[in-house]
């Protein structure tokens, strides 16, 4: 396949408790193998708790809203135009601390599996399970 146009009405969307995901490009939709691109809309007060990607890098760009982002034990408040990068195995988390939805674009690579993303949840483990309370 020489390439593919992706129209917004054709994007697969998943509505989860904390985020609405738009699968812009991943193995199942475009045949991508080098990177997966997701649009994430975090609902107010919600977030993607502490996790890491064993074999993937991740880049996140904030499109709108205000997010609290953690890279390991370092926290920053980010807004539109800000971004962050995490190499494989680096624990990170993103929380919407604003009153409106927060939109981000996430790029992960290389693709892993049909969805193009793998993650290891560590939010229930120390020190991650108390990180936000300690920093408050």
Secondary structure, DSSP 8 states (H G I E B T S, - for coil): -------GGGSEEEE-SSEEEEEEE-HHHH--SS-EEEEEEE-TT-EEEEEE-TT-EEEEEEEES-EEEEETTEEEEE-TT-EEEE-TT--EEEEE-SSS-EEEEEEEES--TTTS---EE-TTSTTGGGHHHHH-
